[in-house]
């Protein structure tokens, strides 16, 4: 969170990560406590004790995953000549209608990131683009032979609430 753009909800995320650490500690404590041999319902009691902490992880683990995903390495920028070549190819494909968007998100730097298939002579290449499609600010960040490789190399999507913390959850 310290590496992300400042946002007023970071305190809430820190509280969430502290709560998740507490839940993990409790899960470990409950599982490492020896079960009483005399109690026939010891296993059931242990499951009942574990349930709230396991549920906390089940409901919130995606947030922790999103936060952790912000710190993965991204591909280095294209060199000047290669960038110029791919910029021209992407712009020409956009103008022909051969730039098929597959996914769009915002990066932590508030930049629009787009994954698209660039189609040329029946061949498809997955490109990662930054900026508004078709505009002069559109930049090619990289080109890949699969969507998975492109996603791994692209700037990660910013977790919900970073750029617009005033938007209510679950609204369109």
Secondary structure in CASP SS format (residue, H / E / C, confidence):
PFRMAT SS
TARGET T0000
AUTHOR 0000-0000-0000
METHOD secondary structure of the structure
MODEL  1
X C 1.00
X C 1.00
X C 1.00
X C 1.00
X C 1.00
X C 1.00
X C 1.00
X C 1.00
X C 1.00
X H 1.00
X H 1.00
X H 1.00
X H 1.00
X H 1.00
X H 1.00
X H 1.00
X H 1.00
X H 1.00
X H 1.00
X H 1.00
X H 1.00
X H 1.00
X H 1.00
X H 1.00
X H 1.00
X H 1.00
X H 1.00
X H 1.00
X H 1.00
X H 1.00
X H 1.00
X H 1.00
X C 1.00
X C 1.00
X C 1.00
X C 1.00
X C 1.00
X C 1.00
X C 1.00
X C 1.00
X C 1.00
X H 1.00
X H 1.00
X H 1.00
X H 1.00
X H 1.00
X H 1.00
X H 1.00
X H 1.00
X H 1.00
X H 1.00
X H 1.00
X H 1.00
X H 1.00
X H 1.00
X H 1.00
X H 1.00
X H 1.00
X H 1.00
X H 1.00
X H 1.00
X H 1.00
X H 1.00
X H 1.00
X H 1.00
X H 1.00
X H 1.00
X H 1.00
X H 1.00
X C 1.00
X C 1.00
X C 1.00
X C 1.00
X C 1.00
X C 1.00
X C 1.00
X C 1.00
X C 1.00
X C 1.00
X H 1.00
X H 1.00
X H 1.00
X H 1.00
X H 1.00
X H 1.00
X H 1.00
X H 1.00
X H 1.00
X H 1.00
X H 1.00
X H 1.00
X H 1.00
X H 1.00
X H 1.00
X H 1.00
X H 1.00
X C 1.00
X C 1.00
X E 1.00
X E 1.00
X E 1.00
X E 1.00
X E 1.00
X E 1.00
X E 1.00
X E 1.00
X C 1.00
X C 1.00
X C 1.00
X C 1.00
X C 1.00
X E 1.00
X E 1.00
X E 1.00
X E 1.00
X E 1.00
X E 1.00
X E 1.00
X E 1.00
X E 1.00
X C 1.00
X C 1.00
X E 1.00
X E 1.00
X E 1.00
X E 1.00
X E 1.00
X E 1.00
X E 1.00
X E 1.00
X C 1.00
X C 1.00
X C 1.00
X C 1.00
X C 1.00
X C 1.00
X C 1.00
X C 1.00
X E 1.00
X E 1.00
X E 1.00
X E 1.00
X E 1.00
X E 1.00
X C 1.00
X C 1.00
X H 1.00
X H 1.00
X H 1.00
X H 1.00
X H 1.00
X H 1.00
X H 1.00
X C 1.00
X C 1.00
X C 1.00
X C 1.00
X C 1.00
X C 1.00
X C 1.00
X C 1.00
X C 1.00
X C 1.00
X C 1.00
X C 1.00
X C 1.00
X C 1.00
X C 1.00
X C 1.00
X C 1.00
X C 1.00
X C 1.00
END
